[in-house]
């Protein structure tokens, strides 16, 4: 079963890679120029999808490896914290540093789901939009390390 989970995680990582590659031009333009309303809405969707993809990975680990998924009003935050800690079943999935960076995307995810696209404020989004590729590179590296350690423990 673990091999299937690892394959699913890799598949999800590929989707995040594809997401960021597909919108690379827009992400690069947002580094230099303030996006218009439509571009801001598109960037918001990218940021939401980015964190949603990570949360899909974290849920697979929580369900299939940890066999414990947080519940309650703060479950999204608790899930992220769970991934930053090792357990008797696995090593940590992401470092405290990556988890701290990802908290900003989690907060934005909540705003995205409960807000209106016409209310997105680029000045508040700019920092996480401009850092998303760097945050993904760090997080991706750490998830790859988690997979490497986990797979070697399976052998």
C-alpha positions in Angstrom: 0.0 0.0 0.0 2.8 2.4 0.8 4.1 2.2 -2.8 0.7 3.3 -4.0 0.7 6.3 -1.6 4.2 7.3 -2.7 3.1 7.1 -6.4 0.0 9.2 -5.6 2.2 11.8 -3.9 4.6 11.9 -6.8 1.6 12.4 -9.2 0.3 15.3 -7.1 3.8 16.8 -7.1 3.8 16.6 -10.9 0.5 18.4 -11.0 2.0 21.2 -8.9 5.0 21.4 -11.2 2.6 21.6 -14.2 0.6 24.3 -12.5 3.6 26.5 -11.9 5.0 25.8 -15.4 1.7 26.6 -17.1 1.5 30.0 -15.4 5.2 30.8 -15.3 4.8 33.8 -17.7 2.2 35.3 -15.4 4.2 34.6 -12.3 7.2 36.2 -13.9 5.3 39.3 -15.0 3.9 39.7 -11.5 7.5 39.9 -10.2 7.9 43.2 -12.2 4.5 44.7 -12.8 1.3 45.1 -10.8 -1.2 42.7 -12.3 -4.6 44.0 -13.4 -7.8 42.7 -11.8 -8.1 39.6 -14.1 -4.4 38.7 -13.7 -4.8 39.1 -9.9 -7.8 36.7 -9.9 -5.8 34.3 -12.0 -2.8 34.5 -9.6 -5.2 34.0 -6.7 -6.4 30.8 -8.3 -2.8 29.6 -8.8 -2.0 30.2 -5.2 -5.2 28.4 -4.1 -4.4 25.5 -6.4 -0.8 25.3 -5.2 -1.8 25.0 -1.5 -4.7 22.7 -2.4 -2.2 20.3 -4.1 0.1 20.3 -1.1 -2.9 19.7 1.2 -3.8 16.7 -1.0 -0.3 15.3 -0.4 -0.6 15.9 3.3 -4.0 14.3 3.5 -2.6 11.1 1.8 0.1 10.9 4.4 -2.3 11.6 7.2 -4.8 9.0 6.0 -2.6 6.2 4.7 0.6 6.5 6.7 -0.3 8.2 10.0 -3.8 6.8 10.0 -4.9 10.0 11.7 -6.5 13.0 10.1 -7.1 16.1 12.3 -10.6 17.2 12.9 -12.3 20.4 14.2 -12.3 24.0 13.1 -8.5 24.2 12.9 -7.9 20.9 11.0 -6.1 22.6 8.1 -3.6 24.2 10.4 -3.3 21.0 12.5 -2.6 19.0 9.3 0.2 21.3 8.3 1.7 21.0 11.8 1.3 17.3 11.7 3.4 17.2 8.5 6.2 19.2 10.1 6.6 16.6 12.9 7.9 13.1 12.7 5.9 10.2 14.2 6.5 6.6 15.0 5.3 5.8 11.5 7.3 8.2 9.5 9.9 11.1 9.3 8.7 14.6 9.0 7.3 15.5 5.6 8.3 19.2 5.7 10.6 21.2 7.9 9.4 23.8 10.4 10.8 26.4 8.0 8.7 25.1 5.1 5.7 24.8 7.3 6.1 28.4 8.4 6.2 29.6 4.8 3.2 27.4 3.9 1.1 28.9 6.6 0.8 32.0 4.5 -0.6 30.0 1.6 -3.0 28.2 4.0 -4.2 31.5 5.2 -4.7 32.7 1.7 -6.5 29.5 0.7 -9.0 30.3 3.4 -9.5 33.9 2.2 -9.8 32.6 -1.4 -12.5 30.1 -0.6 -14.6 32.6 1.5 -14.0 35.9 -0.4 -14.8 37.4 -3.7 -12.3 37.7 -6.5 -13.1 41.4 -6.9 -11.8 41.9 -3.4 -8.3 40.4 -3.9 -5.7 42.9 -2.9 -2.5 42.5 -4.9 -0.4 44.4 -2.2 -1.4 41.6 0.2 -0.9 38.8 -2.3 2.3 40.0 -3.9 4.7 38.5 -1.3 3.3 34.9 -1.5 2.8 35.1 -5.3 6.3 36.3 -5.9 7.7 33.6 -3.5 5.6 30.6 -4.7 8.3 29.0 -6.9 10.9 29.4 -4.2 8.6 28.0 -1.6 7.7 25.1 -3.9 11.4 24.3 -4.6 12.1 24.0 -0.8 8.9 22.1 -0.1 9.4 19.8 -3.1 12.9 19.0 -2.0 11.7 18.1 1.5 8.9 15.9 0.2 11.3 14.1 -2.1 13.6 13.5 0.9 10.6 12.2 2.9 9.8 9.8 0.0 13.4 8.7 -0.3 13.6 7.9 3.5 10.2 6.3 3.5 10.9 4.1 0.5 14.3 3.0 1.8 12.6 2.0 5.1 10.1 -0.1 3.1 12.9 -2.2 1.5 
